[in-house]
């Protein structure tokens, strides 16, 4: 530092640099100020406002929120069987998507991490990742053409067996959402399996376990946290969807579509409805945390 | 590892089923863009390139694509600055509230899309009528701000991972040799985190370019991004063939970012940066 101080000419930036160098807290404040302010105002503040709005009511004539605390919106949601049904249907779809994605994704991840020769691994991962970059809407659109009743690809495949496709509805929504979020399941499970040393599998085999036993007693418990990590994505993303259900869901309603249908006319109600998936996600994370899966991530 | 032969075959078979599930719909979209029939039906009726010509000269699709590129570019730049700042703060300092800040950054992407969309709409309500004209297309500041907000986490994840791997010794060495805070950043830190910035930027750009859930809630009425254009066209039957071509085109160009990020990271197993 003496060299700097003895320097005959000290430019302004040098002065600032020295000042910053000596004050790590000032450096930290300078780094944090803009992003934290932005997130606090634009997002967190808005989220808080939204939660507040859910306790307001709406003026029937002006469609504007009236600022008086009430639980009316929540009461409407939970006393109306139609809305309860929508919530249950959404959770059921999100849960099915998660289970199907795990059943399809985990073997795929295992295949890439432990079966395929090392030099093919990069290619296989790229094959799984590439569809992530294809547009969300294009993928939903692809399933719209796949599931189209009578003239769709699925119907065409099933016709020779005397079957017709499921058409648009809950099944189409579940398949499409599974398709959309599958890579979010495969990637964390693959990452988890890659960290799992081959020697453990060899040890299990040396101790006399057959393949099935090794998979059940060694691999599954060790990749379970990764599957849970993937399930957070697949569950949360399915829970908040309102586009897919509009395109391939026929008249099916999900939480998101109720919010989408009501936010212009009754913002407090839409806000209350949007609080439901937040509450479900918080509950899901709490359950997941209890299993201890989050600790080992 | 030692797997029995039938087990290997079983896993191989399951992986093939999975890959077929992933790729058949995309292949159908591409084949379908050459389908001669005006309304969709499978199998295709005949081969034509007429729709490709119609789509590539479609003014609506072209200006929507330009609008998406501009919005994604602006959102990425904004997120690059914000995300790097946070990554440095959290990666290089420990302070009270560190966990809270890291939660705050992840929230816009972790909460269900509809929640983020509605929250951002509430925040940006006063500016929803404002739109700028860039290069002849309408661009919404509210959309840029909304996209940037959930892109911050992507940049943050890439930069902080890089900072952790790189440690503090290169910077300390630079400072010991007499370089100031800014010189060290310019000559040492920045070149070292550049790959992470590029990987994060590619990911953020892709995320914004493709976004529909938040966009529908935050776009001013005169702003049409490519996803909004596709979404609206899906409900107009006579647009069908043109949508097919745009969809096929988007499937085909999705190879570019994967190629880019694999090339940039130099690690074939690490594709597409970090979500």
Contacts between the chains, C-beta under 8 A, distances in Angstrom:
chain1	res1	chain2	res2	distance
A	3	B	178	6.0
A	4	B	178	6.9
A	4	B	180	7.7
A	13	B	180	7.5
A	13	B	182	6.0
A	14	B	180	6.0
A	16	B	182	7.8
A	17	B	180	3.2
A	17	B	181	4.4
A	17	B	182	5.4
A	17	B	183	7.4
A	18	B	180	6.8
A	20	B	181	4.8
A	21	B	175	7.5
A	21	B	180	6.8
A	21	B	181	5.4
A	24	B	93	6.9
A	27	B	93	7.8
A	27	B	181	7.4
A	28	B	89	5.8
A	28	B	93	4.7
A	28	B	95	6.2
A	31	B	85	4.9
A	31	B	86	7.5
A	31	B	88	5.1
A	31	B	89	4.0
A	31	B	93	7.9
A	32	B	85	7.2
A	32	B	86	7.1
A	32	B	89	4.6
A	32	B	101	7.2
A	34	B	81	7.7
A	34	B	82	6.6
A	34	B	85	6.1
A	35	B	82	4.3
A	35	B	83	7.5
A	35	B	85	5.1
A	35	B	86	4.6
A	35	B	89	7.9
A	35	B	105	7.7
A	35	B	152	6.7
A	36	B	86	7.6
A	36	B	101	6.3
A	36	B	104	7.3
A	38	B	82	6.2
A	38	B	149	7.5
A	39	B	104	5.1
A	39	B	105	6.6
A	39	B	108	7.9
A	39	B	149	7.1
A	39	B	152	7.3
A	40	B	104	7.3
A	41	B	123	7.4
A	42	B	120	7.1
A	42	B	123	5.1
A	42	B	124	7.6
A	42	B	145	6.4
A	42	B	149	5.7
A	43	B	104	7.7
A	43	B	107	6.9
A	43	B	108	5.6
A	43	B	116	7.8
A	43	B	119	6.4
A	43	B	120	6.9
A	43	B	123	7.0
A	43	B	149	5.5
A	44	B	104	6.1
A	44	B	107	7.4
A	45	B	123	6.7
A	46	B	119	4.3
A	46	B	120	6.2
A	46	B	122	4.9
A	46	B	123	3.4
A	47	B	107	7.6
A	47	B	111	8.0
A	47	B	115	7.5
A	47	B	119	4.4
A	49	B	119	7.8
A	49	B	122	5.5
A	49	B	123	7.5
A	50	B	115	7.7
A	50	B	118	6.0
A	50	B	119	5.0
A	50	B	122	5.3
A	53	B	122	7.2
A	104	B	14	7.7
A	104	B	17	7.6
A	104	B	18	5.2
A	104	B	21	6.8
A	105	B	18	7.3
A	107	B	11	5.7
A	107	B	14	4.1
A	107	B	15	6.7
A	107	B	18	7.3
A	108	B	14	6.8
A	108	B	15	5.1
A	108	B	18	4.3
A	108	B	19	7.8
A	110	B	11	6.2
A	111	B	11	4.5
A	111	B	12	6.5
A	111	B	14	6.9
A	111	B	15	4.0
A	112	B	15	7.4
A	114	B	1	5.6
A	114	B	3	7.5
A	115	B	3	6.6
A	115	B	8	5.8
A	115	B	11	5.1
A	115	B	12	6.8
A	115	B	15	7.9
A	121	B	268	7.3
A	121	B	269	5.7
A	122	B	262	7.4
A	122	B	267	7.8
A	122	B	268	2.5
A	122	B	269	5.1
A	122	B	271	7.6
A	123	B	268	7.2
A	125	B	268	7.5
A	125	B	269	5.5
A	125	B	270	7.9
A	125	B	271	5.5
A	126	B	258	5.7
A	126	B	262	6.4
A	126	B	268	7.3
A	126	B	271	5.0
A	127	B	19	6.5
A	127	B	22	7.6
A	128	B	22	7.2
A	129	B	258	5.9
A	129	B	271	4.4
A	129	B	272	4.7
A	130	B	254	6.1
A	130	B	255	6.2
A	130	B	258	4.9
A	131	B	22	5.4
A	131	B	23	7.7
A	131	B	26	6.6
A	131	B	254	7.4
A	132	B	272	6.5
A	133	B	206	5.6
A	133	B	210	8.0
A	133	B	254	3.8
A	133	B	255	7.8
A	133	B	257	5.1
A	133	B	258	5.9
A	133	B	272	7.2
A	134	B	26	6.4
A	134	B	250	6.3
A	134	B	251	5.1
A	134	B	254	4.2
A	135	B	209	7.9
A	135	B	210	4.8
A	135	B	226	7.9
A	135	B	227	6.7
A	135	B	230	7.5
A	135	B	247	7.5
A	135	B	250	4.6
A	135	B	251	8.0
A	135	B	254	7.4
A	136	B	210	5.5
A	136	B	211	7.9
A	136	B	212	6.1
A	136	B	227	7.3
A	137	B	210	7.7
A	137	B	212	5.7
A	137	B	227	5.2
A	137	B	230	4.8
A	137	B	231	6.1
A	137	B	234	7.8
A	137	B	247	7.9
A	138	B	29	6.5
A	138	B	230	7.4
A	138	B	247	4.3
A	138	B	250	4.9
A	138	B	251	6.1
A	139	B	25	6.9
A	139	B	26	7.7
A	141	B	29	7.0
A	141	B	230	7.2
A	141	B	234	6.6
A	141	B	243	6.9
A	141	B	247	5.4
A	142	B	25	3.7
A	142	B	26	6.2
A	142	B	28	6.2
A	142	B	29	4.8
A	142	B	247	7.2
A	143	B	25	6.0
A	144	B	234	7.4
A	145	B	25	7.8
A	145	B	28	6.1
A	145	B	29	7.1
A	145	B	32	6.2
A	145	B	40	5.5
A	145	B	42	7.3
A	146	B	24	7.8
A	146	B	25	5.4
A	146	B	28	6.4
A	148	B	40	6.5
A	148	B	41	7.9
A	148	B	42	7.7
A	151	B	40	6.9
A	151	B	41	3.8
A	151	B	42	6.0
A	152	B	42	6.1
A	153	B	24	7.7
A	153	B	28	5.6
A	153	B	42	4.7
A	155	B	42	7.9
A	156	B	42	4.9
A	156	B	43	6.7
A	179	B	21	7.0
A	179	B	22	7.5
A	179	B	25	6.9
A	182	B	18	7.8
A	182	B	21	7.7
A	182	B	22	6.9
A	184	B	275	7.8
A	187	B	275	8.0
A	194	B	269	7.8
A	198	B	1	4.9
A	201	B	1	4.3
A	201	B	2	7.2
A	202	B	1	6.3
A	202	B	2	6.2
A	205	B	1	7.7
A	205	B	2	4.8
A	210	B	4	7.1
A	211	B	3	5.6
A	211	B	4	4.7
A	211	B	7	4.2
A	212	B	7	7.7
A	232	B	110	7.9
A	236	B	110	6.6
A	236	B	111	7.2
A	236	B	112	5.6
A	237	B	112	7.4
A	237	B	113	7.1
A	239	B	112	4.7
A	240	B	111	7.3
A	240	B	112	2.4
A	240	B	113	4.1
A	240	B	114	4.5
A	240	B	115	6.2
A	240	B	116	7.9
A	240	B	213	7.3
A	241	B	112	7.9
A	241	B	113	6.8
A	241	B	114	7.6
A	241	B	213	7.6
A	242	B	113	7.8
A	242	B	114	5.6
A	242	B	213	7.1
A	243	B	212	5.8
A	243	B	213	6.3
A	243	B	216	7.9
A	243	B	231	7.1
A	247	B	234	6.2
A	255	B	114	7.3
A	256	B	112	7.4
A	256	B	113	7.5
A	256	B	114	4.3
A	259	B	114	5.1
A	259	B	118	6.5
A	260	B	114	7.1
A	260	B	216	8.0
A	263	B	118	6.2
A	263	B	121	7.5
A	263	B	217	7.7
A	267	B	122	7.9
A	270	B	118	6.5
A	271	B	118	6.8
A	274	B	112	8.0
A	274	B	114	5.9
A	274	B	115	5.0
A	274	B	118	5.1
A	277	B	111	7.9
A	277	B	112	4.3
A	277	B	114	7.1
A	277	B	115	6.2
A	278	B	111	6.4
A	278	B	112	7.2
A	278	B	115	5.8
A	281	B	111	6.9
A	281	B	112	6.7
